[in-house]
């Protein structure tokens, strides 16, 4: 399944593929902002448990 995205304001909502990454996690939904640059991610970890991850990326560009 190819990933699908939609833009709402400054946010991009991405529904990812359901394939596991090398760490065994499956990303279900990603929410990206381009000002300030930040990422929210929800999915299933390698133990089959739901997880939520947040990354602040703004400082990496300055």
C-alpha angles and dihedrals in degrees: 000000000000119000118259128205140186130191120224113177108309093341129092115201113204126191103200134206114280093234117116120248121230090276091055095250122136114210111213102175133008124190115197129188123195098196107063096012109238137142132209118192131187125186149111121293127219090272093057093253124129117252139187123205131187127194128186105204101170095096092055091069098051 
